[in-house]
C-alpha cells in the first residue's frame, strides 16, 4: 500500500531532541522528508545534516555559505508555514521557540512540541491559536506525552493528572547544602541524558513546575487537579486518574525516542529496532514518594506565578533561562537561581491578557534584565 510521505521541519535540529528526531526520520526514509532544518550556532553539525537530509530550506545563527547543499535560507517563521510542510518539531530550548510555534499553528500545521517554555509563556493564547486554525499540538516532552497517550480514546475527563519526577541530581540533599555545588555536579542527572538547560531545570525542579503549567493548558485541567510525585526510577512517565478510581500509567525507558516517534507517526505505532525497550522482569521495583517542596524553592515559585498568569509566566521562563546560563558559566551560585528569578517577577508589571508581542517582550525583558542585574551586582562587588 502506498503511503503519503510526511514532510517535516526540525527546529533546533542540532540539539538533543532535534538530533533524536532525525534519528527517527533516518530509520524511516520512506515515511518522512525533511523540508527544513533550523538551528543555533552549531554549523559543523548542521552541514552534515544538510548533506544527509537535503532540506530545501534552512535557518541558522551560525556562519554558513549561501546556498550550501542547495538549501535556501529563509526566516524560521516562513519555513514552518510553507504549504508543503505537514509537521514541525519544536525542539529548540528556551523562549526563542515561541514565535515559530505560533507561526506553525497559524498555518494549521501539526506542532510536535518539546519546548516547555513555549506553552508555559503563552498557554491560553497558544491553545486558542491552534483551535482557530485547525492546528494540532502533540507533546514530545516525556511527561505530557505520557498523559496524552493515557487520555487517547477516553470519552470522560480525568479527575487527576499525576506527573512523575526523578528529583534531579540533588534529590537526597537539602537546599541549604547546595550553596557551593558546581555546574558539572548539577549536570549529573540520575536517570536521564538531556541537554544542559533542562538538566539544570531538573535539578531545581523548575522543569516539573513548567510541566504542571504545560499540562494545565494542554489538557484543560485546573492546577489543583495536577499532582507531582517523586519516582526515582523514571520508568512511569506520568499517570492519569479517572472518576471510577482507575489509574492509567504510561511506562517506558528513559529515552526521548518513543515520544518523538509517537508524535511523528501519530496515530500509528511502528516498530523501531533502534529504540530501547523495557523488560518488565528486569526493570526492578518502582517506588513513589511524596515530594518535599522545601527542597525545591524554584518549583513553588514557578507554580505561584504560573497560576497568576498574564505575562508573569513569560518573565518566569526568561529569567530562569538567564539564571541557568549564569550558573552554567560560573557567574552565580546554584542557590542564587530562585532568588534572581523571584526578584525579576516581583518588580514586573503584569499584563493580564497579553498579545503575542507582549508575551515575547516580557520574556526578552526577563532574560535581558536578569543578565543585566548580574552585571550590576558584579560591578558593585
Secondary structure, 3 states (H helix, E strand, C coil): CCCCCEEEEEECCCCHHHHHHHHHHHHCCCCEEEEEEEECCCHHHHHHHHHHHCCCEEEECCCCCCCHHHCEECCHHHHHCCCCCCEEEECCCCHHHHHHHHHHHHCCCEEEECCHHHHHHHHHHHHHHHHHCCCEEEECCHHHHHHHHHHCCCCCCCCEEEEEECCCCCCCCCHHHHCCCCHHHHCCCCCCCCCHHHHHHHHHCHHHHHHHHHHHHHCCCCHHHEEEEECCCCCEEEEEECCCCCEEEEECCCCCHHHHHHHHHCCCCCCCCCCCCCCCCCCCCCCCEECCHHHCHHHHHHHHHHHHCCCHHHHHHHHHHHHHHHHHCCCCCHHHHHHHHHHHHHHCCCCCCCCHHHHHHHHHHHHHHHHHHHHHHHHHC
